Amino acid sequence: MDNSNQLLISLEERHANNILSGKKTVELRRRKMHVEEGAIVWLYVKTPIAAVVGYAEVSDHQYAAPSTIWRKLGGVTGLHYKEFKSYFADSTKAFALGLKNPRALETPIKLTELRELSQNFQPPQFYLKVLMKSPLQRLLAKSITSKARLKKHAIQEELAM
């Protein structure tokens, strides 16, 4: 994982679940996001869950008229057409963030844990760049490495049998 290019976004639980299951491969926004292909997008689920539940990698992005985005990507947005139209009702442009390789965290990172890093932490309304070597980045990275260690340990035990 490239630690230098990460961001945190807030989503409804159903959208995060659909991304993590692979059913939703595009996240939609009304405003353009400045993000590169290959960036890691951390998924923060809004209340009542209030936790980072997983992450995915940016595959691509498009910024175009909502009708163009729907025509090209409607089937992988996780929305019905009526809901899509309502979301972009006052917008002339739509931003579609392509996502791939989604991974759920074994243990979600709760808002209380995020606020232990910084009492002023607020989940992003739009998105939040995760700065390299910041306390937030270290916590997020730790959530992955501990899972990798557990998996490696399980494999070693299996090989020893």
Residue pairs with C-beta under 8 A, 6 or more apart in sequence:
1 40
1 141
1 144
2 38
2 39
2 40
3 132
3 133
3 137
3 141
4 132
5 35
5 36
5 38
5 39
5 40
6 39
6 40
6 41
6 42
6 129
6 130
6 137
6 140
7 33
7 35
7 39
7 40
7 41
7 42
7 127
7 128
7 129
7 130
8 41
8 42
8 44
8 52
8 123
8 124
8 127
8 128
8 130
8 136
9 27
9 41
9 42
9 43
9 44
9 124
9 126
9 127
9 128
10 44
10 45
10 46
10 123
10 124
10 125
11 19
11 27
11 43
11 44
11 45
11 46
12 45
12 46
13 45
13 46
13 49
14 78
15 24
15 27
15 78
16 43
16 45
16 53
16 54
18 24
18 78
19 25
19 27
19 43
19 54
19 56
19 78
19 99
19 102
20 43
20 53
20 54
20 56
20 102
20 103
20 104
21 102
22 102
23 76
23 78
24 76
24 77
24 78
24 99
25 59
25 76
25 98
25 99
25 100
26 73
26 76
26 77
26 78
26 96
26 97
26 98
26 99
27 41
27 96
27 97
27 99
28 69
28 77
28 79
28 84
28 87
28 88
28 94
28 95
28 96
28 97
29 94
29 95
29 97
29 126
30 87
30 88
30 91
30 93
30 94
30 95
31 95
31 126
32 63
32 93
32 95
33 61
33 95
33 97
33 126
33 127
35 41
35 58
35 61
35 97
35 127
36 58
37 58
37 59
37 60
37 61
38 57
38 58
39 57
39 58
40 55
40 56
40 57
40 58
41 55
41 56
41 57
41 58
41 97
41 99
42 52
42 54
42 55
42 130
42 140
43 52
43 53
43 54
43 55
43 56
44 51
44 52
44 53
44 123
44 124
45 51
45 52
45 53
45 108
46 123
49 108
50 110
50 111
50 123
51 108
51 109
51 110
51 111
52 105
52 108
52 109
52 114
52 140
52 143
53 104
53 105
53 108
54 102
54 103
54 104
54 105
55 102
55 103
55 105
55 140
55 144
56 99
56 100
56 101
56 102
56 103
57 99
57 100
57 101
58 97
58 98
58 99
58 100
59 98
59 99
59 100
60 98
61 95
61 96
61 97
61 98
62 68
62 69
62 72
62 73
62 95
62 96
62 98
63 93
63 94
63 95
63 96
64 93
64 94
64 96
65 92
65 93
65 94
66 84
66 85
66 88
66 91
66 92
66 93
66 94
68 94
69 94
69 96
70 77
70 81
70 84
70 94
72 96
73 96
74 81
74 84
77 84
77 96
79 87
88 94
103 144
105 143
105 144
105 147
106 143
106 146
106 147
106 150
107 143
109 139
109 140
109 143
111 121
111 123
113 139
114 121
114 123
114 136
114 139
115 121
117 135
117 136
117 139
118 135
118 136
121 136
130 136
130 137
130 140
131 137
